[in-house]
Amino acid sequence: MAMDRLAIESPLLDTHSAWQLILQARDCANIILSVPNSTEPALALSEDDGNWRLLRPANEQAQRLFDLFLPLVSPLADGQTTSVIGQLGQSLDGRIATVSGHSRFINGDDGIVHLHRIRALSDAVVVGAGTAVADNPQLTVRRTSGDNPVRVVIDRRRRVPASHHLFTDKAAPTLRLVAGDYQPGPKPKLQGLTSVLEVPCLGHNQQPVCPAQILAVLADFGLHKIFIEGGGVTVSAFLHAQLLDRLHVMVAPMIIGSGRPAFTLPEIDQLDDALRPRATMVNLGSDMLFALEFNVNHGDL
C-alpha cells in the first residue's frame, strides 16, 4: 500500500535521478537520501543488512542502474577492509584483443558508459602493465558524472612509458606499484596529488605478484573499493586468488577467432571444479552483461 501511494504521488525516478542518488550513496553517511532539489526520501540504508533500499518507484532503466550499482556503494561489513569488482569486455569467443593487442573497441557505447560508471563508484582503478602499455588508458570518468578514482598500475619492471596518459595528464592521483619490499607506515595524502607516486611492494622479479598484498597496500592508502579493470591476466589473478566480490563480463556479438583470452586460469579436469557464480544478465545496448557475484572473505587482508 505504501509503495502504491508513492507511485500515485511521485513521478517515476529516471536514470538521471537514479545516478545522482547512487553517487550520493557512494560517499554519504546519511541513512536516508533524496533526489537533489527534493525533500522526498528516495533511498534508505537498511539497519538489518547494511544495504540500500529504494523508497520510490523507478522506471525500467533507472531500476536497472539501482540493481547493478547500489551493491557497489553499500558500506563495508564489519571486519571487511575492501570490496573488489573486476571487469572484462570480450567477444563471443572469449577474446579481449587480437593477437597484436588491438582491442578498441570490442564493446559498444553503452558498455563503455557502464565501465565509466564503475570507475566513478570506485576508490581506485587497477590495471596491469600490459594493458597500460597496449591501450594507453586514461582511467578517468568522462562518459558520466562522478569523481575520478585513484589510478593504480601494476608495473613491476617499469615497463609503461613515461609518456603515457597515466603519467602525464595529471587528471587523477596515480600509484605505480613496482618491485621491492613494502614499507608499512604513514602514507601521503593522495587528494590533489599530481605527480606519480611509486610504491615498492611487488617483491622481487622472481616472485609472483600477490593480489592480496596489493589490496592490503591500497587499504593502507585509504582505498577500499577497488576496481580491477584489466587486462585478462590481472583480472584472472584476482579471480584465482578468490579476491573478487563481483565480476562484470560484457560480451559483444563479435567473433575474433584468435587473440588474447579473457581468462587465464589453471586447468581443471572435471566440470564439478568449474566456477559457478551467481549471475544476472542485462542487455547493454549491443552487448550482454553478465554480472557475477562470488562469496569472498577479505577478513585476512
C-alpha positions as CSV (number, residue, x, y, z in Angstrom):
1,M,0.0,0.0,0.0
2,A,2.8,2.5,0.9
3,M,4.5,1.9,-2.5
4,D,1.2,2.2,-4.2
5,R,0.6,5.6,-2.7
6,L,4.1,6.7,-3.6
7,A,3.5,5.6,-7.2
8,I,0.5,7.9,-7.3
9,E,2.1,10.8,-5.5
10,S,5.6,10.6,-7.0
11,P,6.8,10.5,-10.6
12,L,9.0,7.6,-11.5
13,L,12.7,8.1,-10.9
14,D,14.5,8.3,-14.2
15,T,18.1,7.4,-15.0
16,H,19.5,10.9,-14.2
17,S,17.9,10.9,-10.7
18,A,18.9,7.3,-10.1
19,W,22.6,8.0,-10.9
20,Q,22.6,11.1,-8.7
21,L,21.2,9.0,-5.8
22,I,23.9,6.3,-6.4
23,L,26.6,8.9,-6.4
24,Q,25.2,10.3,-3.1
25,A,25.1,6.8,-1.6
26,R,28.8,6.3,-2.5
27,D,30.1,8.9,-0.1
28,C,27.2,9.8,2.1
29,A,27.0,8.8,5.8
30,N,23.2,9.7,5.9
31,I,20.9,6.7,6.1
32,I,18.1,8.4,4.1
33,L,18.8,10.1,0.7
34,S,16.7,12.3,-1.5
35,V,16.9,13.3,-5.1
36,P,18.7,16.7,-5.4
37,N,16.2,19.6,-5.1
38,S,13.7,17.3,-3.4
39,T,12.9,16.5,0.2
40,E,11.1,13.3,-0.5
41,P,13.1,10.2,0.7
42,A,14.2,8.0,-2.2
43,L,16.9,5.7,-0.7
44,A,17.3,4.3,2.8
45,L,20.2,2.3,4.3
46,S,18.8,-0.8,5.9
47,E,19.8,-1.4,9.5
48,D,19.2,-5.1,9.0
49,D,21.7,-6.0,6.3
50,G,23.5,-2.7,5.6
51,N,22.2,-2.5,2.0
52,W,20.4,0.4,0.3
53,R,16.6,0.2,-0.2
54,L,14.6,2.1,-2.8
55,L,11.7,4.1,-1.3
56,R,10.3,5.5,-4.6
57,P,9.3,3.7,-7.8
58,A,11.7,3.9,-10.7
59,N,11.3,3.4,-14.4
60,E,12.8,0.3,-16.0
61,Q,16.2,1.9,-17.0
62,A,16.6,3.6,-13.6
63,Q,15.8,0.3,-11.8
64,R,18.5,-1.4,-13.8
65,L,21.0,1.2,-12.6
66,F,19.9,0.6,-9.0
67,D,20.2,-3.2,-9.3
68,L,23.6,-3.0,-10.9
69,F,25.3,-0.3,-8.9
70,L,23.7,0.0,-5.4
71,P,25.6,-3.1,-4.3
72,L,28.8,-1.4,-5.2
73,V,28.2,1.5,-2.8
74,S,26.9,-0.4,0.2
75,P,29.0,0.2,3.3
76,L,31.7,-2.4,4.0
77,A,30.6,-5.1,6.5
78,D,32.2,-5.2,10.0
79,G,35.7,-6.6,9.7
80,Q,35.7,-6.1,5.9
81,T,38.6,-4.0,4.7
82,T,38.0,-4.0,1.0
83,S,35.4,-4.6,-1.7
84,V,36.6,-5.7,-5.2
85,I,35.0,-5.8,-8.6
86,G,36.6,-6.9,-11.8
87,Q,35.5,-6.2,-15.4
88,L,36.2,-7.7,-18.8
89,G,34.9,-6.8,-22.2
90,Q,35.1,-9.8,-24.6
91,S,34.0,-11.2,-27.9
92,L,31.6,-14.2,-28.2
93,D,34.6,-16.5,-28.5
94,G,36.2,-15.2,-25.3
95,R,38.8,-12.8,-26.7
96,I,39.7,-9.4,-25.3
97,A,42.1,-8.4,-28.0
98,T,43.6,-9.6,-31.3
99,V,47.0,-11.3,-31.4
100,S,48.6,-7.9,-31.8
101,G,46.8,-6.5,-28.8
102,H,44.2,-4.3,-30.6
103,S,41.0,-4.0,-28.6
104,R,39.4,-0.7,-29.3
105,F,36.6,-1.2,-29.2
106,I,35.2,-4.6,-28.7
107,N,32.2,-3.3,-26.7
108,G,29.6,-0.8,-27.7
109,D,28.9,2.6,-26.4
110,D,26.6,1.5,-23.6
111,G,29.3,-0.9,-22.4
112,I,31.8,2.0,-22.3
113,V,29.4,4.1,-20.2
114,H,28.9,1.2,-17.8
115,L,32.7,1.0,-17.4
116,H,32.9,4.7,-16.6
117,R,30.1,4.3,-14.0
118,I,32.1,1.7,-12.2
119,R,35.1,3.9,-12.2
120,A,33.1,6.7,-10.7
121,L,32.0,4.5,-7.8
122,S,35.5,3.1,-7.0
123,D,38.2,4.4,-4.8
124,A,40.9,3.0,-7.1
125,V,41.0,1.5,-10.6
126,V,43.8,-1.0,-11.2
127,V,45.3,-2.2,-14.4
128,G,48.3,-4.4,-15.3
129,A,51.3,-3.1,-17.1
130,G,50.4,-5.0,-20.3
131,T,47.1,-3.2,-20.6
132,A,48.6,0.2,-19.7
133,V,51.3,-0.3,-22.4
134,A,48.9,-1.6,-25.1
135,D,45.9,0.7,-24.5
136,N,47.5,3.9,-23.0
137,P,44.3,4.3,-21.0
138,Q,43.3,7.4,-19.1
139,L,41.2,5.5,-16.4
140,T,39.2,8.7,-15.7
141,V,35.4,9.3,-15.6
142,R,34.4,11.0,-18.8
143,R,31.2,9.4,-20.0
144,T,29.1,10.1,-16.9
145,S,29.2,12.3,-13.9
146,G,31.3,11.4,-10.9
147,D,34.8,11.8,-9.5
148,N,37.9,10.2,-10.9
149,P,39.3,7.3,-8.9
150,V,42.9,6.9,-7.9
151,R,44.7,5.2,-10.8
152,V,46.9,2.2,-10.0
153,V,49.2,0.4,-12.4
154,I,50.9,-2.9,-11.5
155,D,54.3,-2.2,-13.2
156,R,56.9,-4.3,-11.5
157,R,59.7,-3.6,-14.1
158,R,58.6,-0.1,-15.0
159,R,57.5,-1.1,-18.5
160,V,54.9,1.6,-19.0
161,P,56.4,4.5,-20.9
162,A,56.7,7.8,-19.1
163,S,54.9,9.5,-22.0
164,H,51.6,7.6,-21.3
165,H,48.5,9.3,-20.1
166,L,48.7,7.8,-16.6
167,F,52.0,9.6,-16.0
168,T,51.4,12.9,-17.9
169,D,47.8,14.1,-17.8
170,K,47.6,14.9,-14.1
171,A,43.9,14.1,-14.2
172,A,43.9,11.9,-11.1
173,P,46.3,10.7,-8.5
174,T,48.4,7.8,-9.8
175,L,50.2,5.0,-8.0
176,R,52.8,2.9,-9.8
177,L,53.3,-0.4,-7.9
178,V,56.9,-1.6,-8.6
179,A,59.3,-4.3,-7.5
180,G,60.7,-4.1,-4.0
181,D,59.7,-4.7,-0.4
182,Y,56.8,-2.9,1.1
183,Q,57.4,-0.4,3.9
184,P,54.3,0.0,6.1
185,G,53.8,3.3,7.9
186,P,52.2,6.7,7.4
187,K,51.2,7.4,3.8
188,P,51.0,10.7,1.9
189,K,47.6,12.2,1.1
190,L,46.5,11.3,-2.4
191,Q,44.0,14.0,-2.8
192,G,45.4,16.7,-5.1
193,L,48.5,14.6,-5.9
194,T,49.7,15.5,-9.5
195,S,53.0,13.5,-9.6
196,V,53.2,9.8,-9.9
197,L,53.9,8.0,-6.6
198,E,56.0,4.9,-6.9
199,V,55.2,2.2,-4.3
200,P,57.7,-0.7,-4.0
201,C,55.5,-3.6,-2.9
202,L,55.7,-6.4,-5.5
203,G,58.6,-8.3,-4.1
204,H,61.4,-9.2,-6.4
205,N,61.3,-10.2,-10.1
206,Q,61.3,-14.0,-9.5
207,Q,58.3,-13.7,-7.1
208,P,54.8,-13.9,-8.5
209,V,52.6,-10.9,-7.9
210,C,50.4,-11.3,-4.8
211,P,46.9,-9.9,-5.3
212,A,46.2,-9.9,-1.5
213,Q,49.3,-7.8,-0.9
214,I,48.2,-5.3,-3.5
215,L,44.8,-4.9,-1.8
216,A,46.5,-4.6,1.6
217,V,48.7,-1.8,0.3
218,L,45.8,0.0,-1.3
219,A,43.9,-0.2,2.0
220,D,46.9,1.4,3.8
221,F,46.3,4.4,1.4
222,G,42.7,4.5,2.4
223,L,41.5,2.9,-0.8
224,H,38.9,0.2,0.0
225,K,36.5,0.0,-3.0
226,I,38.7,-1.4,-5.7
227,F,38.0,-1.8,-9.5
228,I,40.2,-4.3,-11.3
229,E,39.7,-3.1,-14.9
230,G,42.1,-5.3,-16.7
231,G,43.6,-6.9,-18.5
232,G,42.7,-10.5,-18.6
233,V,45.9,-11.7,-16.8
234,T,45.3,-9.2,-14.0
235,V,41.6,-10.0,-13.6
236,S,42.4,-13.7,-13.7
237,A,45.0,-13.4,-11.0
238,F,42.5,-11.8,-8.6
239,L,39.8,-14.3,-9.6
240,H,42.1,-17.2,-9.0
241,A,43.1,-15.8,-5.6
242,Q,39.4,-15.7,-4.7
243,L,39.5,-11.9,-4.1
244,L,36.8,-10.7,-6.5
245,D,33.5,-10.0,-4.9
246,R,31.9,-9.2,-8.2
247,L,32.9,-9.6,-11.9
248,H,31.2,-7.8,-14.8
249,V,31.8,-9.5,-18.1
250,M,30.5,-7.6,-21.2
251,V,30.1,-9.9,-24.2
252,A,30.0,-8.3,-27.7
253,P,28.3,-10.0,-30.7
254,M,31.7,-10.4,-32.3
255,I,33.9,-13.4,-33.2
256,I,37.6,-12.6,-33.4
257,G,38.8,-16.1,-34.0
258,S,42.2,-15.8,-32.3
259,G,43.9,-13.5,-29.9
260,R,44.2,-12.8,-26.2
261,P,41.8,-14.8,-24.0
262,A,39.7,-13.1,-21.4
263,F,40.6,-15.6,-18.7
264,T,43.9,-17.3,-17.9
265,L,43.3,-19.8,-15.1
266,P,44.7,-23.2,-14.0
267,E,43.4,-26.1,-16.0
268,I,40.7,-28.3,-14.4
269,D,39.8,-31.9,-15.3
270,Q,36.2,-32.0,-14.1
271,L,33.3,-29.5,-14.6
272,D,32.5,-30.0,-11.0
273,D,35.6,-27.8,-10.3
274,A,34.4,-25.0,-12.6
275,L,33.4,-21.7,-11.0
276,R,29.6,-21.2,-11.0
277,P,29.0,-17.7,-9.5
278,R,25.5,-16.2,-9.1
279,A,24.7,-14.4,-12.4
280,T,22.4,-11.7,-13.6
281,M,22.2,-11.0,-17.3
282,V,21.4,-7.5,-18.5
283,N,21.2,-6.1,-22.1
284,L,23.6,-3.2,-22.5
285,G,22.8,-1.9,-26.0
286,S,24.7,-4.2,-28.4
287,D,26.4,-6.1,-25.5
288,M,25.2,-8.6,-23.0
289,L,26.4,-8.0,-19.5
290,F,26.9,-10.9,-17.1
291,A,27.0,-9.5,-13.6
292,L,28.6,-12.2,-11.4
293,E,28.8,-12.5,-7.6
294,F,31.2,-14.5,-5.6
295,N,31.4,-15.4,-1.9
296,V,34.6,-13.8,-0.7
297,N,36.1,-13.3,2.7
298,H,38.5,-10.4,2.9
299,G,39.0,-10.7,6.6
300,D,42.6,-11.8,6.5
301,L,43.8,-8.9,4.4
